[in-house]
Amino acid sequence: MLTVPDAHVHQGFRDPIDEDETIALAELMQALSAPSRLRLLYALHDGEAGVGELADRAGMTPSAASQQLRILRHLRFVATSRDGRSVRYRLHDGHVAVLLDEARNHLDHAARGWTTPPAPERTAT
């Protein structure tokens, strides 16, 4: 299993985005457009679990949860491990938890009308 690198590895992500990365990001964000998948991801915020427990946490049938978890695994939102014959699911890495938290923060800020003030204009000296 590979571990997540330190933050400095991601510094180049401020560069302009290319077409391939744009398509990959759009696919990733599209996965978050299904309420059932979001419920499963937020259920995993509480920790690793099997399909049945996640289905209960997310208010879904195990069959529907399994189908959505397959998609989330394919897109690397979740990772799995075996526990005997059972499969346990967890968030793929800390970035997924941060992404979920930031999405909720943005939703809250937007609902309250909060915005970031523009940066002060720089004057030539």
N, C-alpha and C positions, 0 to 999 in steps of 0.2 A: 504494500500500500504506500502510495506517495503522500507526503505531507505538504501542506500549504506553505509556500515560500513567504519570506518576510515581505512587508509592504513595499520596500524599495524596488522589488522586482517589477511591480506594477506601474512604476512612474512613467513609463513610455506610453501609457494609455491616455495621456493628454494630447497625443499627436492626433492629426486628422484620422478619421475612421475610413477604412477601405471597404469596397463593395462586399467582399466575402464576409468580413466581420459584421457589417450592417445586416446581412441576411441571417447570419447566425444569431445575432442579438434579437432580431425581429422574431425568429422562431422561438427563442427562449422566452421572450415576453409574451408571445401568443400562448404559451403553455400556462401562463398565469391568468389567462382570460376565462378559464373555467372555474366557477365557484367551487365545484367539488374538489378540484385539485388544490385550490387555495385552502379549503378546510383541512385536507389531508396534510398539507405542509405546516399549517399552524398547529395541527394535532401533533406533529413530530417535534414541534418546539418544546413539548412537554417531555420529550425523550423517546428513545428507541422503542419500537413496538412491532408486533406481528399484525397481519392483515385484519384479523378479527377485532383486536383491540382498537386499531386505527379506524376501522369502520364504525365502531361504537362511538369513539371520540368525535368523528366527523359526521355522525348521523346518516350513515350510508349502509347499504348492504355490503357484505364481504366481497361479493362478485363485482359490484361497481367499484369498490375501493381497489381491488386487485387490478382491474383494468386501468384505472387512473394511475396507480403506482407504477405500472409497467411503462406508461408514457413518461412519468416523472423520472424514472430510472434511466430510460433511454436518453433523456435530455440532461441527465446528471444533476438533477435537483435532489435526488435521494440515492443512497447507497444501501447495500444489503450485506448481511452476514448470516451464516447458517447456525442454527441452534438445534442440532439433531436433524429432524426432518422439517422443522419450521424455518421460515425465512423471517428475519428481523429487519425492519427498515429504520433508517435514521437520515437526518439531513446530510447531504453530501459533504458539506464543509461549513465553516463559520460564515462564509459569504452569503449563503442562502438565508441564514437567520438574519443577518444584517439587512439583506435585500427586503425580506418580509417586514422587518421592523421599520425600515426607512419608508416603505410604501405606506404603512399605517400612519407614520408620522406625517408624511406628505398629505395624506387624505385628511387628517385632523387639521393641519395648518391651512389647507385650501378651504375646508369647511368654515374655518374661523376668519378667513380673509387675510391671513398673515402672509406676508411676502418678505423676501430679503431686500433691503433697501439697495438701490444702485450704488456702485462704487463711486467714491468722490472723483470728480474729474481731476486729472493731473495737469498741472500747468508747466509750461516749458520754463526752464530757468536759464 
